[in-house]
Structure formats: structure tokens, C-alpha cells
Amino acid sequence: MSEIGGITGSLVAGVLLGALFFGGLWWTVRRGVTAPNPALWFGLSALSRMAIVLVTLFYLARTGWSSLLACLCGLLIARVAVTRLTRNAD
């Protein structure tokens, strides 16, 4: 039973990571286009988003492949959700 709880937690973590990553990307594009120094916005945003996701994935990889797979599925779910939510926001 604890295995299911760990996988569910990893799935939720993946959804939250995906929302942070892809929501942050959407926010960066909207703000970075009008910024006086867009290269700084895009560069720092990409580095910080990737660092957060990679550290979390590295931590989850130590707990087992099933947790890592659940987290990656959560990332994909969040990608689809953020894409659909932000498509109509413009």
C-alpha cells in the first residue's frame, strides 16, 4: 500500500513541477518580449526552471524507477493542461 502512496505522491509532484515549468515558460514569454533585456529574462528563467525540475527528478530517481515514471507522467499531464489553459488566455 505504501508503494501506491509513493507513486501517487510522485504523480502529484510531477503535475506541480509541470505547472511550474510550463506556467513559468508562458509567463516568461509574455513578460520577456516587452522587457528591456529579454535575453536575461529568458536565460535566467530557463536555468531556474530546469534546475528545479532536474533536482526534483534526480531525487525521485533515487526512490525508484516507478516514482520517476509517475513524475514524468505528471509533467506531461501538466503540459497538456497549461497548453490548453493558456491557449485561450491571449
PDB file of N, CA, C and O in Angstrom:
ATOM      1  N   MET A   1       0.811  -1.198   0.000  1.00  0.00           N
ATOM      2  CA  MET A   1       0.000   0.000   0.000  1.00  0.00           C
ATOM      3  C   MET A   1       0.860   1.270   0.000  1.00  0.00           C
ATOM      4  O   MET A   1       0.458   2.289  -0.561  1.00  0.00           O
ATOM      5  N   SER A   2       2.029   1.211   0.621  1.00  0.00           N
ATOM      6  CA  SER A   2       2.881   2.396   0.649  1.00  0.00           C
ATOM      7  C   SER A   2       3.466   2.688  -0.732  1.00  0.00           C
ATOM      8  O   SER A   2       3.794   3.833  -1.040  1.00  0.00           O
ATOM      9  N   GLU A   3       3.596   1.653  -1.560  1.00  0.00           N
ATOM     10  CA  GLU A   3       4.090   1.847  -2.925  1.00  0.00           C
ATOM     11  C   GLU A   3       3.117   2.712  -3.730  1.00  0.00           C
ATOM     12  O   GLU A   3       3.539   3.581  -4.494  1.00  0.00           O
ATOM     13  N   ILE A   4       1.830   2.476  -3.560  1.00  0.00           N
ATOM     14  CA  ILE A   4       0.821   3.271  -4.272  1.00  0.00           C
ATOM     15  C   ILE A   4       0.844   4.717  -3.784  1.00  0.00           C
ATOM     16  O   ILE A   4       0.690   5.647  -4.575  1.00  0.00           O
ATOM     17  N   GLY A   5       1.035   4.899  -2.490  1.00  0.00           N
ATOM     18  CA  GLY A   5       1.126   6.258  -1.951  1.00  0.00           C
ATOM     19  C   GLY A   5       2.325   7.008  -2.484  1.00  0.00           C
ATOM     20  O   GLY A   5       2.238   8.202  -2.772  1.00  0.00           O
ATOM     21  N   GLY A   6       3.452   6.314  -2.618  1.00  0.00           N
ATOM     22  CA  GLY A   6       4.643   6.949  -3.163  1.00  0.00           C
ATOM     23  C   GLY A   6       4.493   7.313  -4.625  1.00  0.00           C
ATOM     24  O   GLY A   6       4.949   8.368  -5.067  1.00  0.00           O
ATOM     25  N   ILE A   7       3.853   6.432  -5.368  1.00  0.00           N
ATOM     26  CA  ILE A   7       3.631   6.707  -6.789  1.00  0.00           C
ATOM     27  C   ILE A   7       2.646   7.858  -6.965  1.00  0.00           C
ATOM     28  O   ILE A   7       2.828   8.714  -7.830  1.00  0.00           O
ATOM     29  N   THR A   8       1.609   7.871  -6.143  1.00  0.00           N
ATOM     30  CA  THR A   8       0.638   8.974  -6.213  1.00  0.00           C
ATOM     31  C   THR A   8       1.296  10.300  -5.851  1.00  0.00           C
ATOM     32  O   THR A   8       1.041  11.321  -6.490  1.00  0.00           O
ATOM     33  N   GLY A   9       2.136  10.281  -4.831  1.00  0.00           N
ATOM     34  CA  GLY A   9       2.868  11.494  -4.468  1.00  0.00           C
ATOM     35  C   GLY A   9       3.782  11.966  -5.573  1.00  0.00           C
ATOM     36  O   GLY A   9       3.912  13.167  -5.810  1.00  0.00           O
ATOM     37  N   SER A  10       4.421  11.021  -6.255  1.00  0.00           N
ATOM     38  CA  SER A  10       5.292  11.383  -7.374  1.00  0.00           C
ATOM     39  C   SER A  10       4.497  11.946  -8.548  1.00  0.00           C
ATOM     40  O   SER A  10       4.954  12.862  -9.231  1.00  0.00           O
ATOM     41  N   LEU A  11       3.319  11.399  -8.776  1.00  0.00           N
ATOM     42  CA  LEU A  11       2.461  11.922  -9.841  1.00  0.00           C
ATOM     43  C   LEU A  11       2.032  13.352  -9.524  1.00  0.00           C
ATOM     44  O   LEU A  11       2.055  14.218 -10.399  1.00  0.00           O
ATOM     45  N   VAL A  12       1.646  13.597  -8.290  1.00  0.00           N
ATOM     46  CA  VAL A  12       1.256  14.952  -7.876  1.00  0.00           C
ATOM     47  C   VAL A  12       2.451  15.899  -7.974  1.00  0.00           C
ATOM     48  O   VAL A  12       2.311  17.037  -8.420  1.00  0.00           O
ATOM     49  N   ALA A  13       3.628  15.425  -7.554  1.00  0.00           N
ATOM     50  CA  ALA A  13       4.837  16.249  -7.674  1.00  0.00           C
ATOM     51  C   ALA A  13       5.125  16.580  -9.130  1.00  0.00           C
ATOM     52  O   ALA A  13       5.535  17.696  -9.447  1.00  0.00           O
ATOM     53  N   GLY A  14       4.910  15.606 -10.022  1.00  0.00           N
ATOM     54  CA  GLY A  14       5.124  15.854 -11.445  1.00  0.00           C
ATOM     55  C   GLY A  14       4.160  16.886 -12.011  1.00  0.00           C
ATOM     56  O   GLY A  14       4.548  17.732 -12.816  1.00  0.00           O
ATOM     57  N   VAL A  15       2.900  16.811 -11.584  1.00  0.00           N
ATOM     58  CA  VAL A  15       1.922  17.798 -12.046  1.00  0.00           C
ATOM     59  C   VAL A  15       2.312  19.195 -11.547  1.00  0.00           C
ATOM     60  O   VAL A  15       2.237  20.168 -12.298  1.00  0.00           O
ATOM     61  N   LEU A  16       2.724  19.288 -10.290  1.00  0.00           N
ATOM     62  CA  LEU A  16       3.134  20.590  -9.752  1.00  0.00           C
ATOM     63  C   LEU A  16       4.398  21.104 -10.444  1.00  0.00           C
ATOM     64  O   LEU A  16       4.499  22.291 -10.754  1.00  0.00           O
ATOM     65  N   LEU A  17       5.359  20.212 -10.685  1.00  0.00           N
ATOM     66  CA  LEU A  17       6.571  20.613 -11.407  1.00  0.00           C
ATOM     67  C   LEU A  17       6.246  21.070 -12.828  1.00  0.00           C
ATOM     68  O   LEU A  17       6.786  22.063 -13.314  1.00  0.00           O
ATOM     69  N   GLY A  18       5.360  20.331 -13.480  1.00  0.00           N
ATOM     70  CA  GLY A  18       4.977  20.706 -14.835  1.00  0.00           C
ATOM     71  C   GLY A  18       4.262  22.043 -14.880  1.00  0.00           C
ATOM     72  O   GLY A  18       4.487  22.853 -15.779  1.00  0.00           O
ATOM     73  N   ALA A  19       3.394  22.267 -13.896  1.00  0.00           N
ATOM     74  CA  ALA A  19       2.698  23.556 -13.833  1.00  0.00           C
ATOM     75  C   ALA A  19       3.694  24.686 -13.604  1.00  0.00           C
ATOM     76  O   ALA A  19       3.575  25.755 -14.202  1.00  0.00           O
ATOM     77  N   LEU A  20       4.672  24.449 -12.742  1.00  0.00           N
ATOM     78  CA  LEU A  20       5.704  25.455 -12.502  1.00  0.00           C
ATOM     79  C   LEU A  20       6.550  25.682 -13.748  1.00  0.00           C
ATOM     80  O   LEU A  20       6.821  26.824 -14.119  1.00  0.00           O
ATOM     81  N   PHE A  21       6.966  24.600 -14.392  1.00  0.00           N
ATOM     82  CA  PHE A  21       7.843  24.718 -15.559  1.00  0.00           C
ATOM     83  C   PHE A  21       7.135  25.380 -16.734  1.00  0.00           C
ATOM     84  O   PHE A  21       7.616  26.379 -17.269  1.00  0.00           O
ATOM     85  N   PHE A  22       5.995  24.827 -17.136  1.00  0.00           N
ATOM     86  CA  PHE A  22       5.321  25.343 -18.326  1.00  0.00           C
ATOM     87  C   PHE A  22       4.563  26.645 -18.045  1.00  0.00           C
ATOM     88  O   PHE A  22       4.451  27.496 -18.927  1.00  0.00           O
ATOM     89  N   GLY A  23       4.049  26.801 -16.839  1.00  0.00           N
ATOM     90  CA  GLY A  23       3.454  28.085 -16.468  1.00  0.00           C
ATOM     91  C   GLY A  23       4.509  29.182 -16.412  1.00  0.00           C
ATOM     92  O   GLY A  23       4.268  30.314 -16.830  1.00  0.00           O
ATOM     93  N   GLY A  24       5.685  28.830 -15.887  1.00  0.00           N
ATOM     94  CA  GLY A  24       6.789  29.785 -15.875  1.00  0.00           C
ATOM     95  C   GLY A  24       7.267  30.141 -17.268  1.00  0.00           C
ATOM     96  O   GLY A  24       7.642  31.284 -17.528  1.00  0.00           O
ATOM     97  N   LEU A  25       7.256  29.167 -18.161  1.00  0.00           N
ATOM     98  CA  LEU A  25       7.623  29.438 -19.552  1.00  0.00           C
ATOM     99  C   LEU A  25       6.631  30.403 -20.195  1.00  0.00           C
ATOM    100  O   LEU A  25       7.030  31.348 -20.874  1.00  0.00           O
ATOM    101  N   TRP A  26       5.352  30.165 -19.983  1.00  0.00           N
ATOM    102  CA  TRP A  26       4.321  31.052 -20.540  1.00  0.00           C
ATOM    103  C   TRP A  26       4.474  32.464 -19.979  1.00  0.00           C
ATOM    104  O   TRP A  26       4.399  33.447 -20.716  1.00  0.00           O
ATOM    105  N   TRP A  27       4.690  32.554 -18.658  1.00  0.00           N
ATOM    106  CA  TRP A  27       4.847  33.862 -18.026  1.00  0.00           C
ATOM    107  C   TRP A  27       6.096  34.567 -18.553  1.00  0.00           C
ATOM    108  O   TRP A  27       6.064  35.773 -18.798  1.00  0.00           O
ATOM    109  N   THR A  28       7.185  33.836 -18.730  1.00  0.00           N
ATOM    110  CA  THR A  28       8.429  34.423 -19.225  1.00  0.00           C
ATOM    111  C   THR A  28       8.269  34.956 -20.643  1.00  0.00           C
ATOM    112  O   THR A  28       8.761  36.041 -20.954  1.00  0.00           O
ATOM    113  N   VAL A  29       7.595  34.217 -21.495  1.00  0.00           N
ATOM    114  CA  VAL A  29       7.403  34.668 -22.867  1.00  0.00           C
ATOM    115  C   VAL A  29       6.563  35.935 -22.892  1.00  0.00           C
ATOM    116  O   VAL A  29       6.865  36.866 -23.638  1.00  0.00           O
ATOM    117  N   ARG A  30       5.515  35.976 -22.084  1.00  0.00           N
ATOM    118  CA  ARG A  30       4.662  37.168 -22.067  1.00  0.00           C
ATOM    119  C   ARG A  30       5.394  38.389 -21.519  1.00  0.00           C
ATOM    120  O   ARG A  30       5.207  39.496 -22.024  1.00  0.00           O
ATOM    121  N   ARG A  31       6.212  38.207 -20.509  1.00  0.00           N
ATOM    122  CA  ARG A  31       6.945  39.333 -19.917  1.00  0.00           C
ATOM    123  C   ARG A  31       8.245  39.638 -20.658  1.00  0.00           C
ATOM    124  O   ARG A  31       8.634  40.800 -20.781  1.00  0.00           O
ATOM    125  N   GLY A  32       8.911  38.605 -21.147  1.00  0.00           N
ATOM    126  CA  GLY A  32      10.218  38.789 -21.758  1.00  0.00           C
ATOM    127  C   GLY A  32      10.195  39.511 -23.077  1.00  0.00           C
ATOM    128  O   GLY A  32      11.176  40.159 -23.443  1.00  0.00           O
ATOM    129  N   VAL A  33       9.102  39.416 -23.799  1.00  0.00           N
ATOM    130  CA  VAL A  33       9.011  40.074 -25.108  1.00  0.00           C
ATOM    131  C   VAL A  33       9.061  41.588 -24.963  1.00  0.00           C
ATOM    132  O   VAL A  33       9.633  42.272 -25.811  1.00  0.00           O
ATOM    133  N   THR A  34       8.473  42.111 -23.908  1.00  0.00           N
ATOM    134  CA  THR A  34       8.436  43.560 -23.715  1.00  0.00           C
ATOM    135  C   THR A  34       9.512  44.057 -22.759  1.00  0.00           C
ATOM    136  O   THR A  34       9.572  45.253 -22.476  1.00  0.00           O
ATOM    137  N   ALA A  35      10.356  43.173 -22.258  1.00  0.00           N
ATOM    138  CA  ALA A  35      11.399  43.568 -21.305  1.00  0.00           C
ATOM    139  C   ALA A  35      12.523  44.311 -22.024  1.00  0.00           C
ATOM    140  O   ALA A  35      12.766  44.078 -23.208  1.00  0.00           O
ATOM    141  N   PRO A  36      13.204  45.200 -21.315  1.00  0.00           N
ATOM    142  CA  PRO A  36      14.318  45.907 -21.950  1.00  0.00           C
ATOM    143  C   PRO A  36      15.505  44.991 -22.274  1.00  0.00           C
ATOM    144  O   PRO A  36      16.265  45.275 -23.199  1.00  0.00           O
ATOM    145  N   ASN A  37      15.669  43.900 -21.522  1.00  0.00           N
ATOM    146  CA  ASN A  37      16.740  42.950 -21.777  1.00  0.00           C
ATOM    147  C   ASN A  37      16.150  41.536 -21.807  1.00  0.00           C
ATOM    148  O   ASN A  37      16.228  40.815 -20.813  1.00  0.00           O
ATOM    149  N   PRO A  38      15.561  41.135 -22.939  1.00  0.00           N
ATOM    150  CA  PRO A  38      14.881  39.845 -22.992  1.00  0.00           C
ATOM    151  C   PRO A  38      15.807  38.647 -22.839  1.00  0.00           C
ATOM    152  O   PRO A  38      15.383  37.607 -22.336  1.00  0.00           O
ATOM    153  N   ALA A  39      17.052  38.766 -23.258  1.00  0.00           N
ATOM    154  CA  ALA A  39      17.979  37.634 -23.145  1.00  0.00           C
ATOM    155  C   ALA A  39      18.197  37.265 -21.685  1.00  0.00           C
ATOM    156  O   ALA A  39      18.302  36.083 -21.358  1.00  0.00           O
ATOM    157  N   LEU A  40      18.266  38.234 -20.823  1.00  0.00           N
ATOM    158  CA  LEU A  40      18.421  37.975 -19.393  1.00  0.00           C
ATOM    159  C   LEU A  40      17.194  37.270 -18.836  1.00  0.00           C
ATOM    160  O   LEU A  40      17.322  36.311 -18.075  1.00  0.00           O
ATOM    161  N   TRP A  41      16.005  37.737 -19.207  1.00  0.00           N
ATOM    162  CA  TRP A  41      14.766  37.100 -18.764  1.00  0.00           C
ATOM    163  C   TRP A  41      14.709  35.641 -19.187  1.00  0.00           C
ATOM    164  O   TRP A  41      14.466  34.756 -18.365  1.00  0.00           O
ATOM    165  N   PHE A  42      14.933  35.395 -20.474  1.00  0.00           N
ATOM    166  CA  PHE A  42      14.823  34.040 -20.996  1.00  0.00           C
ATOM    167  C   PHE A  42      15.916  33.129 -20.437  1.00  0.00           C
ATOM    168  O   PHE A  42      15.659  31.967 -20.122  1.00  0.00           O
ATOM    169  N   GLY A  43      17.115  33.649 -20.316  1.00  0.00           N
ATOM    170  CA  GLY A  43      18.222  32.839 -19.804  1.00  0.00           C
ATOM    171  C   GLY A  43      18.048  32.449 -18.351  1.00  0.00           C
ATOM    172  O   GLY A  43      18.180  31.276 -18.002  1.00  0.00           O
ATOM    173  N   LEU A  44      17.755  33.411 -17.508  1.00  0.00           N
ATOM    174  CA  LEU A  44      17.581  33.113 -16.083  1.00  0.00           C
ATOM    175  C   LEU A  44      16.351  32.255 -15.835  1.00  0.00           C
ATOM    176  O   LEU A  44      16.358  31.390 -14.959  1.00  0.00           O
ATOM    177  N   SER A  45      15.305  32.491 -16.597  1.00  0.00           N
ATOM    178  CA  SER A  45      14.101  31.685 -16.443  1.00  0.00           C
ATOM    179  C   SER A  45      14.357  30.235 -16.823  1.00  0.00           C
ATOM    180  O   SER A  45      13.947  29.320 -16.110  1.00  0.00           O
ATOM    181  N   ALA A  46      15.027  30.029 -17.933  1.00  0.00           N
ATOM    182  CA  ALA A  46      15.311  28.663 -18.381  1.00  0.00           C
ATOM    183  C   ALA A  46      16.213  27.942 -17.385  1.00  0.00           C
ATOM    184  O   ALA A  46      15.969  26.780 -17.058  1.00  0.00           O
ATOM    185  N   LEU A  47      17.242  28.612 -16.904  1.00  0.00           N
ATOM    186  CA  LEU A  47      18.145  27.985 -15.943  1.00  0.00           C
ATOM    187  C   LEU A  47      17.440  27.628 -14.639  1.00  0.00           C
ATOM    188  O   LEU A  47      17.625  26.534 -14.106  1.00  0.00           O
ATOM    189  N   SER A  48      16.644  28.541 -14.136  1.00  0.00           N
ATOM    190  CA  SER A  48      15.977  28.269 -12.854  1.00  0.00           C
ATOM    191  C   SER A  48      14.918  27.178 -12.996  1.00  0.00           C
ATOM    192  O   SER A  48      14.815  26.304 -12.136  1.00  0.00           O
ATOM    193  N   ARG A  49      14.130  27.217 -14.072  1.00  0.00           N
ATOM    194  CA  ARG A  49      13.100  26.180 -14.260  1.00  0.00           C
ATOM    195  C   ARG A  49      13.730  24.806 -14.444  1.00  0.00           C
ATOM    196  O   ARG A  49      13.268  23.826 -13.859  1.00  0.00           O
ATOM    197  N   MET A  50      14.781  24.728 -15.253  1.00  0.00           N
ATOM    198  CA  MET A  50      15.430  23.435 -15.475  1.00  0.00           C
ATOM    199  C   MET A  50      16.112  22.922 -14.210  1.00  0.00           C
ATOM    200  O   MET A  50      16.082  21.722 -13.937  1.00  0.00           O
ATOM    201  N   ALA A  51      16.720  23.807 -13.440  1.00  0.00           N
ATOM    202  CA  ALA A  51      17.391  23.388 -12.211  1.00  0.00           C
ATOM    203  C   ALA A  51      16.393  22.789 -11.227  1.00  0.00           C
ATOM    204  O   ALA A  51      16.664  21.756 -10.615  1.00  0.00           O
ATOM    205  N   ILE A  52      15.248  23.431 -11.074  1.00  0.00           N
ATOM    206  CA  ILE A  52      14.231  22.932 -10.147  1.00  0.00           C
ATOM    207  C   ILE A  52      13.730  21.560 -10.590  1.00  0.00           C
ATOM    208  O   ILE A  52      13.618  20.646  -9.774  1.00  0.00           O
ATOM    209  N   VAL A  53      13.434  21.417 -11.862  1.00  0.00           N
ATOM    210  CA  VAL A  53      12.913  20.144 -12.370  1.00  0.00           C
ATOM    211  C   VAL A  53      13.972  19.050 -12.286  1.00  0.00           C
ATOM    212  O   VAL A  53      13.662  17.932 -11.874  1.00  0.00           O
ATOM    213  N   LEU A  54      15.200  19.341 -12.663  1.00  0.00           N
ATOM    214  CA  LEU A  54      16.244  18.319 -12.649  1.00  0.00           C
ATOM    215  C   LEU A  54      16.596  17.863 -11.240  1.00  0.00           C
ATOM    216  O   LEU A  54      16.833  16.675 -11.021  1.00  0.00           O
ATOM    217  N   VAL A  55      16.633  18.770 -10.296  1.00  0.00           N
ATOM    218  CA  VAL A  55      16.915  18.376  -8.911  1.00  0.00           C
ATOM    219  C   VAL A  55      15.804  17.481  -8.383  1.00  0.00           C
ATOM    220  O   VAL A  55      16.077  16.481  -7.717  1.00  0.00           O
ATOM    221  N   THR A  56      14.571  17.826  -8.668  1.00  0.00           N
ATOM    222  CA  THR A  56      13.455  17.001  -8.214  1.00  0.00           C
ATOM    223  C   THR A  56      13.458  15.631  -8.888  1.00  0.00           C
ATOM    224  O   THR A  56      13.231  14.617  -8.228  1.00  0.00           O
ATOM    225  N   LEU A  57      13.713  15.591 -10.192  1.00  0.00           N
ATOM    226  CA  LEU A  57      13.781  14.311 -10.890  1.00  0.00           C
ATOM    227  C   LEU A  57      14.937  13.453 -10.376  1.00  0.00           C
ATOM    228  O   LEU A  57      14.802  12.234 -10.273  1.00  0.00           O
ATOM    229  N   PHE A  58      16.053  14.069 -10.058  1.00  0.00           N
ATOM    230  CA  PHE A  58      17.186  13.330  -9.509  1.00  0.00           C
ATOM    231  C   PHE A  58      16.823  12.725  -8.155  1.00  0.00           C
ATOM    232  O   PHE A  58      17.161  11.577  -7.868  1.00  0.00           O
ATOM    233  N   TYR A  59      16.136  13.500  -7.335  1.00  0.00           N
ATOM    234  CA  TYR A  59      15.707  12.997  -6.030  1.00  0.00           C
ATOM    235  C   TYR A  59      14.734  11.827  -6.196  1.00  0.00           C
ATOM    236  O   TYR A  59      14.856  10.816  -5.504  1.00  0.00           O
ATOM    237  N   LEU A  60      13.784  11.960  -7.096  1.00  0.00           N
ATOM    238  CA  LEU A  60      12.805  10.894  -7.305  1.00  0.00           C
ATOM    239  C   LEU A  60      13.418   9.662  -7.968  1.00  0.00           C
ATOM    240  O   LEU A  60      12.930   8.551  -7.766  1.00  0.00           O
ATOM    241  N   ALA A  61      14.461   9.838  -8.741  1.00  0.00           N
ATOM    242  CA  ALA A  61      15.118   8.696  -9.373  1.00  0.00           C
ATOM    243  C   ALA A  61      15.779   7.808  -8.330  1.00  0.00           C
ATOM    244  O   ALA A  61      15.926   6.604  -8.540  1.00  0.00           O
ATOM    245  N   ARG A  62      16.176   8.393  -7.214  1.00  0.00           N
ATOM    246  CA  ARG A  62      16.780   7.607  -6.139  1.00  0.00           C
ATOM    247  C   ARG A  62      15.761   6.734  -5.426  1.00  0.00           C
ATOM    248  O   ARG A  62      16.135   5.737  -4.807  1.00  0.00           O
ATOM    249  N   THR A  63      14.481   7.084  -5.497  1.00  0.00           N
ATOM    250  CA  THR A  63      13.451   6.292  -4.828  1.00  0.00           C
ATOM    251  C   THR A  63      12.971   5.127  -5.674  1.00  0.00           C
ATOM    252  O   THR A  63      12.314   4.223  -5.157  1.00  0.00           O
ATOM    253  N   GLY A  64      13.282   5.127  -6.953  1.00  0.00           N
ATOM    254  CA  GLY A  64      12.897   4.007  -7.805  1.00  0.00           C
ATOM    255  C   GLY A  64      12.383   4.480  -9.149  1.00  0.00           C
ATOM    256  O   GLY A  64      11.979   5.631  -9.314  1.00  0.00           O
ATOM    257  N   TRP A  65      12.407   3.573 -10.098  1.00  0.00           N
ATOM    258  CA  TRP A  65      12.004   3.933 -11.458  1.00  0.00           C
ATOM    259  C   TRP A  65      10.505   4.196 -11.553  1.00  0.00           C
ATOM    260  O   TRP A  65      10.075   4.993 -12.387  1.00  0.00           O
ATOM    261  N   SER A  66       9.699   3.541 -10.712  1.00  0.00           N
ATOM    262  CA  SER A  66       8.249   3.759 -10.800  1.00  0.00           C
ATOM    263  C   SER A  66       7.878   5.177 -10.370  1.00  0.00           C
ATOM    264  O   SER A  66       6.979   5.785 -10.950  1.00  0.00           O
ATOM    265  N   SER A  67       8.560   5.700  -9.364  1.00  0.00           N
ATOM    266  CA  SER A  67       8.307   7.081  -8.943  1.00  0.00           C
ATOM    267  C   SER A  67       8.743   8.073 -10.006  1.00  0.00           C
ATOM    268  O   SER A  67       8.073   9.075 -10.255  1.00  0.00           O
ATOM    269  N   LEU A  68       9.867   7.781 -10.625  1.00  0.00           N
ATOM    270  CA  LEU A  68      10.352   8.655 -11.691  1.00  0.00           C
ATOM    271  C   LEU A  68       9.397   8.655 -12.876  1.00  0.00           C
ATOM    272  O   LEU A  68       9.120   9.707 -13.454  1.00  0.00           O
ATOM    273  N   LEU A  69       8.900   7.490 -13.237  1.00  0.00           N
ATOM    274  CA  LEU A  69       7.955   7.383 -14.342  1.00  0.00           C
ATOM    275  C   LEU A  69       6.646   8.109 -14.027  1.00  0.00           C
ATOM    276  O   LEU A  69       6.075   8.769 -14.896  1.00  0.00           O
ATOM    277  N   ALA A  70       6.173   7.989 -12.787  1.00  0.00           N
ATOM    278  CA  ALA A  70       4.946   8.683 -12.382  1.00  0.00           C
ATOM    279  C   ALA A  70       5.143  10.197 -12.431  1.00  0.00           C
ATOM    280  O   ALA A  70       4.244  10.929 -12.843  1.00  0.00           O
ATOM    281  N   CYS A  71       6.310  10.661 -12.015  1.00  0.00           N
ATOM    282  CA  CYS A  71       6.588  12.098 -12.059  1.00  0.00           C
ATOM    283  C   CYS A  71       6.638  12.601 -13.494  1.00  0.00           C
ATOM    284  O   CYS A  71       6.128  13.682 -13.788  1.00  0.00           O
ATOM    285  N   LEU A  72       7.239  11.839 -14.379  1.00  0.00           N
ATOM    286  CA  LEU A  72       7.283  12.241 -15.788  1.00  0.00           C
ATOM    287  C   LEU A  72       5.890  12.256 -16.414  1.00  0.00           C
ATOM    288  O   LEU A  72       5.590  13.112 -17.246  1.00  0.00           O
ATOM    289  N   CYS A  73       5.040  11.309 -16.014  1.00  0.00           N
ATOM    290  CA  CYS A  73       3.647  11.322 -16.491  1.00  0.00           C
ATOM    291  C   CYS A  73       2.926  12.570 -15.980  1.00  0.00           C
ATOM    292  O   CYS A  73       2.139  13.178 -16.705  1.00  0.00           O
ATOM    293  N   GLY A  74       3.196  12.944 -14.739  1.00  0.00           N
ATOM    294  CA  GLY A  74       2.620  14.170 -14.195  1.00  0.00           C
ATOM    295  C   GLY A  74       3.077  15.409 -14.940  1.00  0.00           C
ATOM    296  O   GLY A  74       2.295  16.335 -15.153  1.00  0.00           O
ATOM    297  N   LEU A  75       4.346  15.428 -15.338  1.00  0.00           N
ATOM    298  CA  LEU A  75       4.850  16.543 -16.145  1.00  0.00           C
ATOM    299  C   LEU A  75       4.109  16.647 -17.475  1.00  0.00           C
ATOM    300  O   LEU A  75       3.765  17.745 -17.913  1.00  0.00           O
ATOM    301  N   LEU A  76       3.867  15.524 -18.107  1.00  0.00           N
ATOM    302  CA  LEU A  76       3.133  15.535 -19.377  1.00  0.00           C
ATOM    303  C   LEU A  76       1.689  15.973 -19.188  1.00  0.00           C
ATOM    304  O   LEU A  76       1.151  16.708 -20.015  1.00  0.00           O
ATOM    305  N   ILE A  77       1.062  15.531 -18.115  1.00  0.00           N
ATOM    306  CA  ILE A  77      -0.314  15.956 -17.826  1.00  0.00           C
ATOM    307  C   ILE A  77      -0.367  17.467 -17.638  1.00  0.00           C
ATOM    308  O   ILE A  77      -1.261  18.134 -18.158  1.00  0.00           O
ATOM    309  N   ALA A  78       0.596  17.999 -16.895  1.00  0.00           N
ATOM    310  CA  ALA A  78       0.624  19.448 -16.667  1.00  0.00           C
ATOM    311  C   ALA A  78       0.898  20.206 -17.961  1.00  0.00           C
ATOM    312  O   ALA A  78       0.361  21.295 -18.164  1.00  0.00           O
ATOM    313  N   ARG A  79       1.717  19.649 -18.826  1.00  0.00           N
ATOM    314  CA  ARG A  79       1.996  20.307 -20.106  1.00  0.00           C
ATOM    315  C   ARG A  79       0.727  20.465 -20.925  1.00  0.00           C
ATOM    316  O   ARG A  79       0.462  21.530 -21.482  1.00  0.00           O
ATOM    317  N   VAL A  80      -0.051  19.400 -20.993  1.00  0.00           N
ATOM    318  CA  VAL A  80      -1.310  19.457 -21.741  1.00  0.00           C
ATOM    319  C   VAL A  80      -2.260  20.458 -21.092  1.00  0.00           C
ATOM    320  O   VAL A  80      -2.907  21.242 -21.786  1.00  0.00           O
ATOM    321  N   ALA A  81      -2.344  20.434 -19.759  1.00  0.00           N
ATOM    322  CA  ALA A  81      -3.261  21.336 -19.053  1.00  0.00           C
ATOM    323  C   ALA A  81      -2.857  22.795 -19.237  1.00  0.00           C
ATOM    324  O   ALA A  81      -3.708  23.635 -19.528  1.00  0.00           O
ATOM    325  N   VAL A  82      -1.581  23.107 -19.074  1.00  0.00           N
ATOM    326  CA  VAL A  82      -1.134  24.500 -19.220  1.00  0.00           C
ATOM    327  C   VAL A  82      -1.302  24.955 -20.657  1.00  0.00           C
ATOM    328  O   VAL A  82      -1.678  26.104 -20.894  1.00  0.00           O
ATOM    329  N   THR A  83      -1.036  24.090 -21.618  1.00  0.00           N
ATOM    330  CA  THR A  83      -1.211  24.454 -23.026  1.00  0.00           C
ATOM    331  C   THR A  83      -2.673  24.793 -23.319  1.00  0.00           C
ATOM    332  O   THR A  83      -2.963  25.780 -23.994  1.00  0.00           O
ATOM    333  N   ARG A  84      -3.569  23.986 -22.818  1.00  0.00           N
ATOM    334  CA  ARG A  84      -4.996  24.253 -23.062  1.00  0.00           C
ATOM    335  C   ARG A  84      -5.489  25.487 -22.316  1.00  0.00           C
ATOM    336  O   ARG A  84      -6.292  26.253 -22.849  1.00  0.00           O
ATOM    337  N   LEU A  85      -5.020  25.685 -21.096  1.00  0.00           N
ATOM    338  CA  LEU A  85      -5.463  26.846 -20.319  1.00  0.00           C
ATOM    339  C   LEU A  85      -4.938  28.160 -20.871  1.00  0.00           C
ATOM    340  O   LEU A  85      -5.640  29.170 -20.839  1.00  0.00           O
ATOM    341  N   THR A  86      -3.719  28.157 -21.373  1.00  0.00           N
ATOM    342  CA  THR A  86      -3.136  29.398 -21.856  1.00  0.00           C
ATOM    343  C   THR A  86      -3.433  29.687 -23.316  1.00  0.00           C
ATOM    344  O   THR A  86      -3.176  30.792 -23.794  1.00  0.00           O
ATOM    345  N   ARG A  87      -3.965  28.719 -24.021  1.00  0.00           N
ATOM    346  CA  ARG A  87      -4.311  28.942 -25.423  1.00  0.00           C
ATOM    347  C   ARG A  87      -5.397  30.012 -25.545  1.00  0.00           C
ATOM    348  O   ARG A  87      -5.341  30.853 -26.442  1.00  0.00           O
ATOM    349  N   ASN A  88      -6.365  29.984 -24.666  1.00  0.00           N
ATOM    350  CA  ASN A  88      -7.464  30.938 -24.716  1.00  0.00           C
ATOM    351  C   ASN A  88      -7.203  32.191 -23.912  1.00  0.00           C
ATOM    352  O   ASN A  88      -8.034  33.099 -23.907  1.00  0.00           O
ATOM    353  N   ALA A  89      -6.071  32.268 -23.231  1.00  0.00           N
ATOM    354  CA  ALA A  89      -5.759  33.422 -22.399  1.00  0.00           C
ATOM    355  C   ALA A  89      -5.325  34.626 -23.226  1.00  0.00           C
ATOM    356  O   ALA A  89      -5.361  35.751 -22.727  1.00  0.00           O
ATOM    357  N   ASP A  90      -4.920  34.423 -24.464  1.00  0.00           N
ATOM    358  CA  ASP A  90      -4.471  35.546 -25.302  1.00  0.00           C
ATOM    359  C   ASP A  90      -5.630  36.255 -25.851  1.00  0.00           C
ATOM    360  O   ASP A  90      -5.466  37.231 -26.583  1.00  0.00           O
TER     361      ASP A  90
END
